[in-house]
């Protein structure tokens, strides 16, 4: 048990001869949130990223999962930056792995903005 109250409830259920399971399942849930893209060019969403922490990476994966029809692309200040000190994965590698087109800010493909 992870808390004293849970232990007390379990004791009560035991005393009442109630069959129960403790934390036997994992249930998925969604927290409703809004994403505001940095730029929209036609039907393309452009997200400019310098620092790209793990909470924002999780958010972008969730946005893509909830809206698979959207064309979201990243413009990185430095695509070779590692996602953390101890990782070999760069921002560019993360984007590719997760199906996001990307570029470096000083070389935005012309077809992204026309």
N, CA, C and O atoms as CSV, one atom per row, in Angstrom:
chain,resi,resn,atom,element,x,y,z
A,1,UNK,N,N,0.846,-1.177,0.000
A,1,UNK,CA,C,0.000,0.000,0.000
A,1,UNK,C,C,0.893,1.244,0.000
A,1,UNK,O,O,1.983,1.265,0.572
A,2,UNK,N,N,0.376,2.275,-0.669
A,2,UNK,CA,C,1.204,3.476,-0.804
A,2,UNK,C,C,0.844,4.567,0.197
A,2,UNK,O,O,1.505,5.604,0.246
A,3,UNK,N,N,-0.183,4.347,0.984
A,3,UNK,CA,C,-0.506,5.351,2.004
A,3,UNK,C,C,-1.143,4.662,3.206
A,3,UNK,O,O,-1.646,3.541,3.121
A,4,UNK,N,N,-1.103,5.363,4.303
A,4,UNK,CA,C,-1.710,4.834,5.525
A,4,UNK,C,C,-3.221,4.682,5.342
A,4,UNK,O,O,-3.804,3.704,5.812
A,5,UNK,N,N,-3.849,5.624,4.676
A,5,UNK,CA,C,-5.293,5.531,4.445
A,5,UNK,C,C,-5.632,4.297,3.611
A,5,UNK,O,O,-6.606,3.604,3.904
A,6,UNK,N,N,-4.844,4.017,2.581
A,6,UNK,CA,C,-5.095,2.820,1.775
A,6,UNK,C,C,-4.990,1.566,2.638
A,6,UNK,O,O,-5.781,0.637,2.473
A,7,UNK,N,N,-4.034,1.529,3.548
A,7,UNK,CA,C,-3.907,0.392,4.467
A,7,UNK,C,C,-5.151,0.261,5.335
A,7,UNK,O,O,-5.635,-0.847,5.568
A,8,UNK,N,N,-5.666,1.380,5.811
A,8,UNK,CA,C,-6.863,1.344,6.648
A,8,UNK,C,C,-8.073,0.844,5.857
A,8,UNK,O,O,-8.868,0.057,6.372
A,9,UNK,N,N,-8.212,1.289,4.630
A,9,UNK,CA,C,-9.327,0.836,3.793
A,9,UNK,C,C,-9.180,-0.655,3.509
A,9,UNK,O,O,-10.166,-1.390,3.557
A,10,UNK,N,N,-7.970,-1.111,3.216
A,10,UNK,CA,C,-7.740,-2.536,2.968
A,10,UNK,C,C,-8.087,-3.358,4.206
A,10,UNK,O,O,-8.716,-4.411,4.093
A,11,UNK,N,N,-7.683,-2.889,5.382
A,11,UNK,CA,C,-8.026,-3.589,6.626
A,11,UNK,C,C,-9.533,-3.691,6.795
A,11,UNK,O,O,-10.051,-4.742,7.170
A,12,UNK,N,N,-10.232,-2.602,6.521
A,12,UNK,CA,C,-11.692,-2.602,6.643
A,12,UNK,C,C,-12.314,-3.596,5.661
A,12,UNK,O,O,-13.206,-4.360,6.029
A,13,UNK,N,N,-11.849,-3.585,4.427
A,13,UNK,CA,C,-12.370,-4.526,3.426
A,13,UNK,C,C,-12.083,-5.967,3.839
A,13,UNK,O,O,-12.922,-6.846,3.648
A,14,UNK,N,N,-10.902,-6.212,4.405
A,14,UNK,CA,C,-10.567,-7.549,4.895
A,14,UNK,C,C,-11.514,-7.968,6.014
A,14,UNK,O,O,-12.007,-9.096,6.026
A,15,UNK,N,N,-11.764,-7.063,6.947
A,15,UNK,CA,C,-12.669,-7.368,8.060
A,15,UNK,C,C,-14.076,-7.689,7.573
A,15,UNK,O,O,-14.784,-8.488,8.187
A,16,UNK,N,N,-14.475,-7.071,6.479
A,16,UNK,CA,C,-15.811,-7.296,5.915
A,16,UNK,C,C,-15.822,-8.470,4.931
A,16,UNK,O,O,-16.838,-8.735,4.290
A,17,UNK,N,N,-14.681,-9.177,4.812
A,17,UNK,CA,C,-14.548,-10.302,3.879
A,17,UNK,C,C,-14.899,-9.927,2.441
A,17,UNK,O,O,-15.543,-10.691,1.722
A,18,UNK,N,N,-14.468,-8.745,2.043
A,18,UNK,CA,C,-14.718,-8.264,0.686
A,18,UNK,C,C,-13.538,-8.672,-0.196
A,18,UNK,O,O,-12.380,-8.413,0.133
A,19,UNK,N,N,-13.856,-9.320,-1.329
A,19,UNK,CA,C,-12.817,-9.616,-2.310
A,19,UNK,C,C,-12.495,-8.332,-3.065
A,19,UNK,O,O,-13.400,-7.665,-3.566
A,20,UNK,N,N,-11.224,-7.986,-3.150
A,20,UNK,CA,C,-10.834,-6.770,-3.867
A,20,UNK,C,C,-9.458,-6.967,-4.472
A,20,UNK,O,O,-8.709,-7.869,-4.098
A,21,UNK,N,N,-9.158,-6.110,-5.402
A,21,UNK,CA,C,-7.830,-6.052,-6.004
A,21,UNK,C,C,-7.262,-4.679,-5.686
A,21,UNK,O,O,-7.985,-3.683,-5.689
A,22,UNK,N,N,-5.977,-4.633,-5.414
A,22,UNK,CA,C,-5.340,-3.360,-5.110
A,22,UNK,C,C,-4.442,-2.949,-6.269
A,22,UNK,O,O,-3.504,-3.661,-6.626
A,23,UNK,N,N,-4.741,-1.795,-6.849
A,23,UNK,CA,C,-3.954,-1.225,-7.948
A,23,UNK,C,C,-3.603,-2.279,-8.997
A,23,UNK,O,O,-2.448,-2.416,-9.400
A,24,UNK,N,N,-4.611,-3.009,-9.424
A,24,UNK,CA,C,-4.387,-4.112,-10.358
A,24,UNK,C,C,-4.525,-3.704,-11.821
A,24,UNK,O,O,-4.205,-4.496,-12.707
A,25,UNK,N,N,-4.987,-2.503,-12.092
A,25,UNK,CA,C,-5.195,-2.056,-13.469
A,25,UNK,C,C,-4.609,-0.668,-13.673
A,25,UNK,O,O,-4.454,0.113,-12.734
A,26,UNK,N,N,-4.289,-0.390,-14.928
A,26,UNK,CA,C,-3.880,0.958,-15.331
A,26,UNK,C,C,-4.926,1.467,-16.309
A,26,UNK,O,O,-5.194,0.820,-17.321
A,27,UNK,N,N,-5.508,2.598,-16.022
A,27,UNK,CA,C,-6.541,3.182,-16.861
A,27,UNK,C,C,-6.000,4.427,-17.545
A,27,UNK,O,O,-5.422,5.300,-16.897
A,28,UNK,N,N,-6.188,4.502,-18.835
A,28,UNK,CA,C,-5.737,5.670,-19.592
A,28,UNK,C,C,-6.707,6.824,-19.405
A,28,UNK,O,O,-7.899,6.617,-19.180
A,29,UNK,N,N,-6.191,8.031,-19.498
A,29,UNK,CA,C,-7.042,9.215,-19.462
A,29,UNK,C,C,-6.379,10.325,-20.261
A,29,UNK,O,O,-5.175,10.298,-20.518
A,30,UNK,N,N,-7.178,11.284,-20.641
A,30,UNK,CA,C,-6.694,12.412,-21.423
A,30,UNK,C,C,-7.001,13.686,-20.658
A,30,UNK,O,O,-8.121,13.883,-20.186
A,31,UNK,N,N,-6.015,14.538,-20.538
A,31,UNK,CA,C,-6.227,15.853,-19.945
A,31,UNK,C,C,-6.421,16.824,-21.096
A,31,UNK,O,O,-5.534,16.998,-21.932
A,32,UNK,N,N,-7.578,17.451,-21.134
A,32,UNK,CA,C,-7.896,18.395,-22.208
A,32,UNK,C,C,-6.985,19.612,-22.088
A,32,UNK,O,O,-6.880,20.224,-21.025
A,33,UNK,N,N,-6.343,19.945,-23.174
A,33,UNK,CA,C,-5.452,21.104,-23.200
A,33,UNK,C,C,-5.499,21.716,-24.594
A,33,UNK,O,O,-6.033,21.115,-25.526
A,34,UNK,N,N,-4.949,22.891,-24.728
A,34,UNK,CA,C,-4.904,23.584,-26.017
A,34,UNK,C,C,-3.452,23.810,-26.419
A,34,UNK,O,O,-2.588,24.064,-25.579
A,35,UNK,N,N,-3.210,23.713,-27.704
A,35,UNK,CA,C,-1.887,23.972,-28.274
A,35,UNK,C,C,-2.017,25.178,-29.191
A,35,UNK,O,O,-2.911,25.224,-30.036
A,36,UNK,N,N,-1.142,26.140,-29.030
A,36,UNK,CA,C,-1.138,27.328,-29.883
A,36,UNK,C,C,0.139,27.286,-30.718
A,36,UNK,O,O,1.226,27.546,-30.203
A,37,UNK,N,N,0.012,26.958,-32.013
A,37,UNK,CA,C,1.201,26.892,-32.868
A,37,UNK,C,C,1.849,28.269,-33.022
A,37,UNK,O,O,1.177,29.297,-32.945
A,38,UNK,N,N,3.154,28.271,-33.238
A,38,UNK,CA,C,3.865,29.535,-33.432
A,38,UNK,C,C,3.442,30.217,-34.730
A,38,UNK,O,O,3.110,31.403,-34.727
A,39,UNK,N,N,3.450,29.481,-35.832
A,39,UNK,CA,C,3.132,30.057,-37.141
A,39,UNK,C,C,2.255,29.089,-37.919
A,39,UNK,O,O,2.348,27.873,-37.756
A,40,UNK,N,N,1.392,29.659,-38.777
A,40,UNK,CA,C,0.613,28.854,-39.712
A,40,UNK,C,C,0.808,29.449,-41.098
A,40,UNK,O,O,0.546,30.632,-41.319
A,41,UNK,N,N,1.271,28.619,-42.030
A,41,UNK,CA,C,1.468,29.027,-43.420
A,41,UNK,C,C,0.617,28.079,-44.257
A,41,UNK,O,O,0.967,26.913,-44.440
A,42,UNK,N,N,-0.502,28.589,-44.762
A,42,UNK,CA,C,-1.441,27.714,-45.457
A,42,UNK,C,C,-1.957,26.670,-44.489
A,42,UNK,O,O,-2.523,27.005,-43.448
A,43,UNK,N,N,-1.764,25.406,-44.827
A,43,UNK,CA,C,-2.184,24.307,-43.951
A,43,UNK,C,C,-1.031,23.733,-43.133
A,43,UNK,O,O,-1.172,22.676,-42.517
A,44,UNK,N,N,0.098,24.419,-43.123
A,44,UNK,CA,C,1.288,23.933,-42.424
A,44,UNK,C,C,1.487,24.731,-41.137
A,44,UNK,O,O,1.415,25.960,-41.133
A,45,UNK,N,N,1.739,24.010,-40.050
A,45,UNK,CA,C,2.027,24.636,-38.761
A,45,UNK,C,C,3.531,24.563,-38.526
A,45,UNK,O,O,4.133,23.493,-38.619
A,46,UNK,N,N,4.127,25.706,-38.223
A,46,UNK,CA,C,5.564,25.788,-37.981
A,46,UNK,C,C,5.809,26.104,-36.515
A,46,UNK,O,O,5.289,27.083,-35.980
A,47,UNK,N,N,6.594,25.276,-35.886
A,47,UNK,CA,C,6.918,25.439,-34.476
A,47,UNK,C,C,8.398,25.757,-34.361
A,47,UNK,O,O,9.241,24.928,-34.701
A,48,UNK,N,N,8.722,26.963,-33.880
A,48,UNK,CA,C,10.111,27.399,-33.720
A,48,UNK,C,C,10.604,26.988,-32.338
A,48,UNK,O,O,9.988,27.320,-31.325
A,49,UNK,N,N,11.717,26.265,-32.304
A,49,UNK,CA,C,12.230,25.769,-31.033
A,49,UNK,C,C,13.712,26.065,-30.880
A,49,UNK,O,O,14.536,25.687,-31.711
A,50,UNK,N,N,14.022,26.755,-29.789
A,50,UNK,CA,C,15.391,26.875,-29.331
A,50,UNK,C,C,15.569,25.771,-28.314
A,50,UNK,O,O,16.026,24.677,-28.647
A,51,UNK,N,N,15.209,26.053,-27.079
A,51,UNK,CA,C,15.199,25.044,-26.026
A,51,UNK,C,C,13.942,24.203,-26.204
A,51,UNK,O,O,12.867,24.749,-26.448
A,52,UNK,N,N,14.060,22.880,-26.086
A,52,UNK,CA,C,12.947,21.965,-26.351
A,52,UNK,C,C,12.899,20.900,-25.249
A,52,UNK,O,O,13.311,19.760,-25.463
A,53,UNK,N,N,12.392,21.282,-24.066
A,53,UNK,CA,C,12.403,20.365,-22.921
A,53,UNK,C,C,11.425,19.198,-23.078
A,53,UNK,O,O,10.569,19.196,-23.963
A,54,UNK,N,N,11.574,18.223,-22.208
A,54,UNK,CA,C,10.799,16.984,-22.310
A,54,UNK,C,C,9.294,17.214,-22.223
A,54,UNK,O,O,8.535,16.521,-22.899
A,55,UNK,N,N,8.838,18.173,-21.407
A,55,UNK,CA,C,7.389,18.397,-21.313
A,55,UNK,C,C,6.830,18.910,-22.640
A,55,UNK,O,O,5.708,18.564,-23.011
A,56,UNK,N,N,7.594,19.723,-23.353
A,56,UNK,CA,C,7.143,20.205,-24.660
A,56,UNK,C,C,7.205,19.100,-25.710
A,56,UNK,O,O,6.357,19.042,-26.600
A,57,UNK,N,N,8.197,18.232,-25.611
A,57,UNK,CA,C,8.258,17.101,-26.544
A,57,UNK,C,C,7.064,16.172,-26.335
A,57,UNK,O,O,6.459,15.706,-27.300
A,58,UNK,N,N,6.730,15.904,-25.077
A,58,UNK,CA,C,5.540,15.079,-24.776
A,58,UNK,C,C,4.286,15.739,-25.322
A,58,UNK,O,O,3.434,15.076,-25.913
A,59,UNK,N,N,4.175,17.057,-25.121
A,59,UNK,CA,C,3.009,17.792,-25.612
A,59,UNK,C,C,2.887,17.655,-27.116
A,59,UNK,O,O,1.797,17.396,-27.625
A,60,UNK,N,N,3.984,17.824,-27.835
A,60,UNK,CA,C,3.922,17.764,-29.296
A,60,UNK,C,C,3.556,16.369,-29.788
A,60,UNK,O,O,2.850,16.236,-30.787
A,61,UNK,N,N,4.021,15.335,-29.109
A,61,UNK,CA,C,3.611,13.976,-29.469
A,61,UNK,C,C,2.118,13.794,-29.221
A,61,UNK,O,O,1.433,13.153,-30.018
A,62,UNK,N,N,1.611,14.348,-28.130
A,62,UNK,CA,C,0.181,14.245,-27.823
A,62,UNK,C,C,-0.650,15.027,-28.833
A,62,UNK,O,O,-1.717,14.569,-29.243
A,63,UNK,N,N,-0.172,16.201,-29.236
A,63,UNK,CA,C,-0.876,16.999,-30.250
A,63,UNK,C,C,-0.958,16.210,-31.554
A,63,UNK,O,O,-2.014,16.157,-32.184
A,64,UNK,N,N,0.150,15.600,-31.957
A,64,UNK,CA,C,0.177,14.818,-33.198
A,64,UNK,C,C,-0.766,13.621,-33.101
A,64,UNK,O,O,-1.478,13.309,-34.056
A,65,UNK,N,N,-0.771,12.958,-31.960
A,65,UNK,CA,C,-1.647,11.793,-31.778
A,65,UNK,C,C,-3.117,12.199,-31.838
A,65,UNK,O,O,-3.937,11.495,-32.428
A,66,UNK,N,N,-3.448,13.334,-31.228
A,66,UNK,CA,C,-4.840,13.803,-31.203
A,66,UNK,C,C,-5.269,14.413,-32.532
A,66,UNK,O,O,-6.462,14.468,-32.829
A,67,UNK,N,N,-4.312,14.871,-33.333
A,67,UNK,CA,C,-4.599,15.555,-34.604
A,67,UNK,C,C,-3.690,15.014,-35.706
A,67,UNK,O,O,-2.872,15.763,-36.240
A,68,UNK,N,N,-3.811,13.741,-36.056
A,68,UNK,CA,C,-2.870,13.157,-37.022
A,68,UNK,C,C,-2.937,13.780,-38.413
A,68,UNK,O,O,-2.014,13.621,-39.212
A,69,UNK,N,N,-4.018,14.483,-38.700
A,69,UNK,CA,C,-4.170,15.097,-40.022
A,69,UNK,C,C,-3.381,16.397,-40.159
A,69,UNK,O,O,-3.200,16.884,-41.275
A,70,UNK,N,N,-2.911,16.967,-39.055
A,70,UNK,CA,C,-2.186,18.236,-39.110
A,70,UNK,C,C,-0.754,18.039,-39.598
A,70,UNK,O,O,-0.111,17.032,-39.300
A,71,UNK,N,N,-0.280,19.008,-40.343
A,71,UNK,CA,C,1.099,19.022,-40.838
A,71,UNK,C,C,1.895,19.974,-39.950
A,71,UNK,O,O,1.911,21.185,-40.173
A,72,UNK,N,N,2.554,19.410,-38.944
A,72,UNK,CA,C,3.323,20.197,-37.979
A,72,UNK,C,C,4.805,19.979,-38.267
A,72,UNK,O,O,5.273,18.844,-38.350
A,73,UNK,N,N,5.535,21.081,-38.418
A,73,UNK,CA,C,6.961,21.021,-38.741
A,73,UNK,C,C,7.749,21.871,-37.747
A,73,UNK,O,O,7.255,22.879,-37.241
A,74,UNK,N,N,8.970,21.449,-37.479
A,74,UNK,CA,C,9.813,22.162,-36.532
A,74,UNK,C,C,10.896,22.957,-37.236
A,74,UNK,O,O,11.492,22.510,-38.215
A,75,UNK,N,N,11.130,24.145,-36.708
A,75,UNK,CA,C,12.257,24.976,-37.114
A,75,UNK,C,C,13.143,25.098,-35.872
A,75,UNK,O,O,12.794,25.792,-34.917
A,76,UNK,N,N,14.275,24.425,-35.897
A,76,UNK,CA,C,15.158,24.396,-34.734
A,76,UNK,C,C,16.251,25.448,-34.845
A,76,UNK,O,O,16.788,25.703,-35.924
A,77,UNK,N,N,16.567,26.049,-33.707
A,77,UNK,CA,C,17.711,26.953,-33.643
A,77,UNK,C,C,18.993,26.147,-33.852
A,77,UNK,O,O,19.881,26.552,-34.602
A,78,UNK,N,N,19.074,24.997,-33.175
A,78,UNK,CA,C,20.213,24.097,-33.351
A,78,UNK,C,C,19.700,22.659,-33.312
A,78,UNK,O,O,19.527,22.101,-32.228
A,79,UNK,N,N,19.453,22.050,-34.469
A,79,UNK,CA,C,18.894,20.703,-34.505
A,79,UNK,C,C,19.818,19.625,-33.946
A,79,UNK,O,O,19.378,18.504,-33.691
A,80,UNK,N,N,21.097,19.955,-33.753
A,80,UNK,CA,C,22.041,18.970,-33.222
A,80,UNK,C,C,22.088,18.954,-31.700
A,80,UNK,O,O,22.773,18.118,-31.111
A,81,UNK,N,N,21.364,19.876,-31.052
A,81,UNK,CA,C,21.309,19.898,-29.590
A,81,UNK,C,C,20.735,18.583,-29.089
A,81,UNK,O,O,19.747,18.084,-29.629
A,82,UNK,N,N,21.348,18.028,-28.067
A,82,UNK,CA,C,20.868,16.775,-27.480
A,82,UNK,C,C,19.642,17.049,-26.610
A,82,UNK,O,O,19.529,18.113,-26.003
A,83,UNK,N,N,18.722,16.076,-26.554
A,83,UNK,CA,C,17.486,16.281,-25.790
A,83,UNK,C,C,17.745,16.308,-24.286
A,83,UNK,O,O,16.923,16.817,-23.524
A,84,UNK,N,N,18.882,15.763,-23.853
A,84,UNK,CA,C,19.300,15.869,-22.454
A,84,UNK,C,C,20.811,15.642,-22.385
A,84,UNK,O,O,21.429,15.199,-23.353
A,85,UNK,N,N,21.384,15.948,-21.242
A,85,UNK,CA,C,22.836,15.826,-21.072
A,85,UNK,C,C,23.345,14.421,-21.372
A,85,UNK,O,O,24.420,14.253,-21.947
A,86,UNK,N,N,22.571,13.422,-20.984
A,86,UNK,CA,C,23.043,12.046,-21.062
A,86,UNK,C,C,22.466,11.277,-22.249
A,86,UNK,O,O,22.563,10.051,-22.299
A,87,UNK,N,N,21.873,11.984,-23.193
A,87,UNK,CA,C,21.262,11.329,-24.352
A,87,UNK,C,C,22.111,11.533,-25.599
A,87,UNK,O,O,22.787,12.551,-25.747
A,88,UNK,N,N,22.065,10.561,-26.482
A,88,UNK,CA,C,22.714,10.697,-27.784
A,88,UNK,C,C,21.730,11.241,-28.813
A,88,UNK,O,O,22.115,11.557,-29.939
A,89,UNK,N,N,20.463,11.350,-28.429
A,89,UNK,CA,C,19.409,11.793,-29.342
A,89,UNK,C,C,19.396,13.311,-29.453
A,89,UNK,O,O,19.331,14.016,-28.446
A,90,UNK,N,N,19.458,13.804,-30.680
A,90,UNK,CA,C,19.381,15.247,-30.926
A,90,UNK,C,C,17.929,15.645,-31.180
A,90,UNK,O,O,17.063,14.790,-31.363
A,91,UNK,N,N,17.676,16.950,-31.188
A,91,UNK,CA,C,16.337,17.432,-31.528
A,91,UNK,C,C,15.922,16.913,-32.902
A,91,UNK,O,O,14.782,16.486,-33.088
A,92,UNK,N,N,16.843,16.950,-33.863
A,92,UNK,CA,C,16.542,16.477,-35.220
A,92,UNK,C,C,16.194,14.991,-35.212
A,92,UNK,O,O,15.239,14.573,-35.867
A,93,UNK,N,N,16.959,14.202,-34.480
A,93,UNK,CA,C,16.686,12.763,-34.406
A,93,UNK,C,C,15.324,12.510,-33.774
A,93,UNK,O,O,14.575,11.648,-34.234
A,94,UNK,N,N,14.996,13.262,-32.716
A,94,UNK,CA,C,13.696,13.116,-32.062
A,94,UNK,C,C,12.585,13.431,-33.054
A,94,UNK,O,O,11.607,12.689,-33.144
A,95,UNK,N,N,12.725,14.527,-33.800
A,95,UNK,CA,C,11.701,14.927,-34.764
A,95,UNK,C,C,11.498,13.834,-35.812
A,95,UNK,O,O,10.363,13.467,-36.117
A,96,UNK,N,N,12.584,13.320,-36.358
A,96,UNK,CA,C,12.483,12.269,-37.376
A,96,UNK,C,C,11.822,11.016,-36.817
A,96,UNK,O,O,10.957,10.421,-37.459
A,97,UNK,N,N,12.234,10.622,-35.623
A,97,UNK,CA,C,11.671,9.425,-34.986
A,97,UNK,C,C,10.168,9.565,-34.787
A,97,UNK,O,O,9.432,8.582,-34.876
A,98,UNK,N,N,9.713,10.778,-34.520
A,98,UNK,CA,C,8.301,11.005,-34.219
A,98,UNK,C,C,7.504,11.534,-35.409
A,98,UNK,O,O,6.360,11.960,-35.250
A,99,UNK,N,N,8.094,11.509,-36.584
A,99,UNK,CA,C,7.369,11.847,-37.805
A,99,UNK,C,C,7.135,13.326,-38.043
A,99,UNK,O,O,6.176,13.704,-38.718
A,100,UNK,N,N,8.005,14.171,-37.493
A,100,UNK,CA,C,7.893,15.609,-37.702
A,100,UNK,C,C,8.975,16.075,-38.675
A,100,UNK,O,O,10.158,15.865,-38.407
A,101,UNK,N,N,8.611,16.696,-39.787
A,101,UNK,CA,C,9.633,17.325,-40.627
A,101,UNK,C,C,10.307,18.453,-39.836
A,101,UNK,O,O,9.688,19.073,-38.971
A,102,UNK,N,N,11.574,18.708,-40.144
A,102,UNK,CA,C,12.295,19.754,-39.416
A,102,UNK,C,C,13.316,20.411,-40.341
A,102,UNK,O,O,13.680,19.887,-41.393
A,103,UNK,N,N,13.754,21.574,-39.898
A,103,UNK,CA,C,14.843,22.273,-40.571
A,103,UNK,C,C,15.533,23.150,-39.542
A,103,UNK,O,O,15.058,23.292,-38.415
A,104,UNK,N,N,16.648,23.732,-39.934
A,104,UNK,CA,C,17.337,24.703,-39.102
A,104,UNK,C,C,16.815,26.083,-39.505
A,104,UNK,O,O,16.464,26.293,-40.665
A,105,UNK,N,N,16.762,27.013,-38.571
A,105,UNK,CA,C,16.079,28.294,-38.794
A,105,UNK,C,C,16.632,29.105,-39.963
A,105,UNK,O,O,15.882,29.839,-40.606
A,106,UNK,N,N,17.915,28.988,-40.249
A,106,UNK,CA,C,18.491,29.804,-41.325
A,106,UNK,C,C,18.380,29.132,-42.695
A,106,UNK,O,O,18.880,29.658,-43.689
A,107,UNK,N,N,17.722,27.967,-42.746
A,107,UNK,CA,C,17.582,27.261,-44.030
A,107,UNK,C,C,16.178,26.667,-44.158
A,107,UNK,O,O,16.016,25.482,-44.447
A,108,UNK,N,N,15.169,27.512,-43.938
A,108,UNK,CA,C,13.786,27.046,-44.070
A,108,UNK,C,C,13.516,26.746,-45.546
A,108,UNK,O,O,13.715,27.613,-46.396
A,109,UNK,N,N,13.067,25.531,-45.858
A,109,UNK,CA,C,12.783,25.203,-47.261
A,109,UNK,C,C,11.723,26.137,-47.846
A,109,UNK,O,O,10.708,26.416,-47.209
A,110,UNK,N,N,11.969,26.606,-49.049
A,110,UNK,CA,C,11.047,27.533,-49.708
A,110,UNK,C,C,9.655,26.925,-49.823
A,110,UNK,O,O,8.656,27.629,-49.666
A,111,UNK,N,N,9.579,25.614,-50.097
A,111,UNK,CA,C,8.258,24.996,-50.253
A,111,UNK,C,C,7.482,24.901,-48.936
A,111,UNK,O,O,6.299,24.561,-48.954
A,112,UNK,N,N,8.109,25.188,-47.809
A,112,UNK,CA,C,7.391,25.239,-46.537
A,112,UNK,C,C,6.597,26.537,-46.404
A,112,UNK,O,O,5.619,26.591,-45.659
A,113,UNK,N,N,7.005,27.563,-47.110
A,113,UNK,CA,C,6.394,28.886,-46.917
A,113,UNK,C,C,5.722,29.423,-48.178
A,113,UNK,O,O,5.354,30.597,-48.210
A,114,UNK,N,N,5.554,28.623,-49.194
A,114,UNK,CA,C,4.876,29.066,-50.422
A,114,UNK,C,C,3.630,28.256,-50.640
A,114,UNK,O,O,2.916,28.472,-51.619
